[in-house]
């Protein structure tokens, strides 16, 4: 039996926008309004991504 090797043909490494790098390195406590706002946005985006109006988490 021949096993075919999977090859990932994507570009990289990709440069990141400096403000995005800083944002990813910043701490965000789960009890802050910034976290709550980001969490609500993620939940709404997941609904769209999953194609539902129901709660996804």
C-alpha positions as CSV (number, residue, x, y, z in Angstrom):
1,X,0.0,0.0,0.0
2,X,1.3,3.4,-0.9
3,X,0.9,6.2,1.7
4,X,0.7,9.6,0.1
5,X,2.6,12.4,1.8
6,X,0.4,15.4,2.6
7,X,2.0,18.7,1.6
8,X,0.9,22.0,3.0
9,X,1.4,24.7,0.3
10,X,0.7,27.9,2.1
11,X,2.9,31.0,2.3
12,X,4.8,31.9,5.4
13,X,6.1,33.2,7.6
14,X,3.7,36.1,7.2
15,X,4.5,39.5,8.7
16,X,2.0,40.7,11.2
17,X,0.7,44.2,11.6
18,X,2.6,45.7,14.7
19,X,-0.6,46.8,16.6
20,X,-1.9,43.2,16.2
21,X,1.3,41.8,17.7
22,X,1.0,44.2,20.7
23,X,-2.6,43.3,21.2
24,X,-1.9,39.6,21.2
25,X,0.8,40.2,23.8
26,X,-1.4,42.2,26.1
27,X,-3.0,40.8,29.2
28,X,-6.8,40.8,29.4
29,X,-8.5,39.8,32.6
30,X,-11.8,37.9,32.2
31,X,-13.7,40.2,34.5
32,X,-13.0,43.4,32.6
33,X,-15.4,45.2,30.2
34,X,-12.8,44.8,27.4
35,X,-13.0,41.1,27.8
36,X,-16.8,41.0,27.9
37,X,-17.0,43.1,24.8
38,X,-14.5,40.9,22.9
39,X,-16.3,37.7,24.1
40,X,-19.7,38.9,22.9
41,X,-18.2,39.8,19.5
42,X,-16.6,36.3,19.2
43,X,-19.9,34.6,20.1
44,X,-21.8,36.7,17.5
45,X,-19.2,35.9,14.9
46,X,-19.4,32.2,15.8
47,X,-23.1,32.3,15.2
48,X,-22.6,33.7,11.7
49,X,-19.8,31.3,11.0
50,X,-21.9,28.3,12.1
51,X,-24.9,29.6,10.2
52,X,-27.2,29.7,13.2
53,X,-29.1,32.2,15.4
54,X,-28.9,29.9,18.4
55,X,-26.2,30.1,21.1
56,X,-23.1,28.2,20.1
57,X,-21.3,28.1,23.4
